[in-house]
């Protein structure tokens, strides 16, 4: 089987590694890929939004399965384009990827079908949003409606902060067209948990839980990022929480999308808040999380290709997901200054330190090969993942491994998984 992966970050590296372990797969391509993905796939210089070029390449190479890793091409309709060309593809169509592409859509869906979430209002006029804030309770949350690389969420503690947030999102267009509409919702408190799931349009199979760290600095301070690290499983995601979510959130979301004429096939990422009143949905994503994939996939026992094909064929009810009885922690090594401004092009040293060590992985998020060396090529550079028999062991292993890899201006949070000690 020939597989094409679309994307070039840490998530796609984890996907490429996992797919490479399937005995069904003989060749993997990745567009555009990165210097780490090269170990498992032949990388091709095609952008993720160049749908026609991707389709032509897939036909030329007689690709048996295309796997879409990123949100932008999914929301843009790449699955529709590839399917129209007769290419077998894993991921939601455009009308289903709107679950992530529009926060206003997803909030309205949850309200209509009684899926627990925070109270909210949608706005497409900044003047009306500003007027609404005059009577709002604080803190409050502002969310750009569209895709914003995981950064389009502002938590505002005062009216003035919220006013500035509206100006930034809707008027100054800090996140571009993603801010044409905005959701204002109540601020919820509790533990955040991420649960990824495979969906075939009718059946849902949830994966093991994970917990991300979005803020740039220790102690959950600083700006929102695409994710500075994660761990799996979450000790706060209990059997009781799972039972509630299975009944009131997971299957109801799949059924709601089907009822709306938008059957969802692919990955639904459930971002949850475990509040005093029970679990609530913070957000949906329509693909693997990054860096959640880097801790979930190393713990997955199943042949991933079999699961992806079951989602496409509508036979997921015949699959039972299995995960190792262990834990995993991922520490993101970033460029100092991320997510605002940072330098690129520094040589990455020590990449071979984790090679051939069981339970240790280095997933490349932003790297490239230059003059025979692998150099940094973005803000989040690497995701160093390690497993262990429990979360504390996995955390110690991950930080030890993170010390083996180095580059100029390297930065990482020192408290990834610290919540483990509080569980």
N, C-alpha and C positions, 0 to 999 in steps of 0.2 A: 504493500500500500504506500502511495505517495501522499504526503501531507504538506499543506501550505499553512503557515501561521502568519497572521497579519498583526504586526506590532513590533516594538523594538525596545521594551523596557524590562524591568525585573519580573513582572508578571508573565510576560511572554517567554522569558528565559526559563522560569519555573515550569510553564506549560510545555516548552520544547523538551526540557529534561524528562518530564513525566511521560510524554508521548514517546520519547526515545526508548523507554523501557518496555514498550509494548512489542511482543513478538510479531504483531501484524504489520509493523511499520518497517519499510526498507529504505525510505528516503524522506528527509524533511527539508523543506525550504522555509525561509522566513523573510518577509518583506516589512520593513527594511532590515530588522535584526540589529545586533550590536556585537561587540568583540567577544562577549561571553557566549552568546547564542551560537557563534561559529563552531563551538565544540560539538554541537548536536545537529546543526542545520547548515545548509548552504544559504548564505544571506544574499539577497538580491536588492539592488538599489531602486526600489519602487516605494513611493510614499503611500501612507495608509489611506489617503483620500483620493488616490489615483485609481478609481474603481475600474475604468476601462482597461488600464494597463495590467491591473491585478487579474482581471478576468481573462485577458489575452494570454498572460503568462500561465495561468492555471490550465487553460485549454492546450497551450503549446506543450506543457510538461505532463499533460494527462493526469492532473491532480485528482486523487480519489476523495480527499476530504480537506476542506478549508476550515480553519478555526480562527475566528475573529476575536482577538484579545482586547481591543481598545474600544472605548465608548464613542469617540467621534465618528469612526466609520459605521458603527452600528446605528447610531442615531441618524446618520446621513443616508442610510439605506443600502449599504454594501451587500447585505444578504439578499435583498430583492434583485440587485443587479447580477450577482453571481448565479442565483437560482434560475434567472431568466436565460442564462447562458448554459444551463444544464449542469452546473457545478454543484456538487453535494457540499453543503456548508452548515457549520454549527454556529448558531447565534440567532437572536430574535430578528424578525423583519422590522422594517422601519416603523410600522404602525404599533408594534409591541415595544420596541426600544424607547418609545416615548415615555415609558414608565420611569426611565432615568432622565430622558431628554428634557422633560418638563416637570418641575416640582409642583406647579399649579395643577397639572393633569393628575399627578399621583396623589396629591392631597384631596382633590375632588373625588377621585376614585375611592379612596379610603372612607371619605364621608358618606358617599352613596351606598357603599356595601358594608358599612359598620365595622371597619377594620380600625382597631384602636390606634390613635395618633394624637398629637398635640392640637389644641384649638388653633385656628388660623384664619387669615383673610388673604385673598389674592389682589394684587394691584397692578394696573398698567399705566396709571397716572401718578407721577410723583407727588403732585399737590394733594391728591386724595390719600396717599400713603402718609404724608406729613400730617394731615388733619387727623387721621386715625390714631397716630401716635400721641396726640394731645390727651387722649383719655385712656391710653394703654397702661398696663401694669409692667413694672420693670423688676428684674432684667427681662429683655425680650430678644427674639431671634429674627434676623433679616436674612433671607435666602434669595440669591439670584435665581431666576427660574430655570435657566439653561445650564449647559455644561461649563464648568469653571475650574477644571483640574483639581477639584476637591477643596478649592479655596474660597468659593463664593458664599460662605456662611459667616455672618457677623453676629456676635453676642454683644448686645449693647446694655450697659448697666444704668445709663441715664438717658433722659430725653434728648440732651444735646448730642450724645454719642449716636443715638438712633437717627436724629436729623442728618448728621454727617454721613451716616451709613446709607441713607436714602439718596443723598446727593452723590455719594461715591458710586453706588450701584446703578441708579437709574438715570442720573443726569450727566455725571462725568464718564459713565460707561467704563468703569475700572475693569469689568469683566466682559467688555464688548457687548455683543447682542444678547448674551446670557442675561443681561440686566434690563432688557426691554420690559419684562414682567418681573414682579417680585412677590415673594410670599413673606408675610409677617406672621409669626406664630409664637405661642406661649413658650416660655423657657421651662424646660423640664429638668429635674435633677434626678440623679441615680447613676448606676453603672452603665456604661455603654458596652454593648456586645455586638459582634458581627456574626451572622450565620449565612453561609453560602449554600446555594441549592442548585440541583439539576432539575430541569423542567422539560416535559415533552408536549406541553399544550394542555394536558389533563392531569398527569401525575407529577408529584413533586417528591424529590428525595433530598433531604437536608444533609449537609456535611457537618463535620465537627465544628465547634464554635471557635471564635478567635476574638481578640481585642486589640484595636489599633491605638496608636498614639499620634494624634494629628498635629499638636503644637510643636513649634520648632525647638523650644528650650525645655530644660528639665523642670519638673514640677508643673507641667502643662501650662507653661508660660510662652509668650511670644506669639508669632503669627501662625495661622493655619497653614499646613503644608499638605503635600500629597500623602504623607504618612512617614513617620520617623522610626517606626518599628512596631512589632506586634508579637503576640504570643497565642498559643493554642494548646489545650482548650482553655476556656475561661472558667475559673472556679465558681464564678457567680451565675453561670448558666446551668442551673440545677435541673433535675428531672421534672420538678414541678413547673419551672419556667418553660421547659420544652413542651410539656403537655398542653399548657395554655396556648403557646404559640402555634402548635400544630393544629389546634382546634379553631383559634380565633384570628390567626394571621396568615399562616403559610398557604394552606389549601384555599382559604377564602380569597387570597390575592390571585392565585392561579384561576380560580373559578370566575372571579370578577373580570379578569382580562378576557377570558373566553366569552363571557356574557356580553362584553362590549364589542365583540367581533374582532378582537385583537389577540388571538391565541398566542401564548408565549412559549417559544422553544429556545432553550439556552440556559444561561445562568441568571438566577435572581439572587442578588445580594441584599439581605435584610439588615439594615442598620437599626439596632434596637436600643431603647433606653429602658432600663429596669427601674421603674418608678415605684413609689410607695403604693400606688394604685394598681400596679401590675405592669407588664411589658407594654411598651408603645413603640410604634414604628417611627424612627427618625427620618429615614430615607430609604429609597430603593436604588440599586444599581443594576444594570442589565449585563453585567460581565463579572469575571473574577475581580476581587479587590486586589489592590497593590499597596501594601505588601502582604495582605492576608493570604494570597495564593502561595506565598513563599513559606508559610508555616502549615497550611492545610494540605497541600499536595504531597509534601514529604511524608505525611502521616497516613496517606490514603493507600489502602491495599489493592484496590481494584485496578484492572487494566483500564486506563482512562479512555482509550479509543473505543472500547466496548460500551462504556457509559455514554460517550458522545454520540455514537451511532444509535443507541437506544432512544436518546432524546429526539434525534432526527426522525426515526422510524415510528415513534409513538409507542414504544415497547418498554418504557422505563419501569412500568409496574412489574416487570420480570427481573429487575435488578435490585439487589440489596447492597447498599454501600457499606464498606468495612474500613475501619481506621485502626492504626496501631494503638495499643494501650500505653502510650507514652506522651511526651509533650515536646513542643518546639517553640523556639524564640528566634525572632529575626531582629537584628540591629542594623539600621540603615546608616551607612557611611556617606555623609553629604559633603558638599563643598562649602567651606566657611562663607557665610553671608547668605546662603539659601534661606528663605525663598525670595529674597529681594534682588541681590546682585552678587555675583561670584565670578571667579576666574576659572577657565577651563584649560585643558591641554597638559596637565601634570601627569607624569608617569606613575602608574599604579604598581607598587612593589608588594611582593609576598603572596601573589595570587596562587602559587603552587602549594602554599602551606596547608590548605584544606583539602587538596586533591588526594584522592584515594584514602581519606579518613572517613570511615563509616559514620554517618549521622552528621556530617559537616558539609555545608553548601555555601558557595558564593554566587549569588545571582546578580548579574550585571543589569543596572538600571540605565546608566548613561556612560557608555565607554565606546571608544573606537580605536582601531589599529592605525598607528602613525609611525612611519619609518621603522617598522619592525617591533615597535613597542605598543603596549596598551595604555592609553591615556584617558584622563577624565574628560567627559563631554556633556556635563550638565550639572544640575543641582543635587539631585539624589543620584549618587554614583553606583553604590553597591548595596545589596542586602545580604548581610552575613547571617546565615541561619544555622542553628545547631539543635539537635534533639537530645533528649535525656529521659531517664525513667520517670521523672516528675518535672514540674515547672521550674523549681529552684535549680535543679541540676542543669536543665536545658539553658536557663538564663546564665549560669556560670560558664557553661561551655560556649555560648554565643559571644559573651564578652571576651573570653579568652581568645576565641578565633578572630574577633574583631581587632584585637591587638596585633595579630600576625600580619594584617594587611595595612598598607600605609601609602599615603600620597600627600604631597604638599597641600596645605589648607584643609586637611581632613577634619571633619567635625562629626560628632555623634552625641546623642543624648546618653546620659549615664544612668537613667532610671527606667529603661524599658522593662516592663514586667514587674516593677516595684510593687504594684498592687497585689502581686502574688503573696507578698509577705503579710498583707492585711487580710487575706481571705481566711 
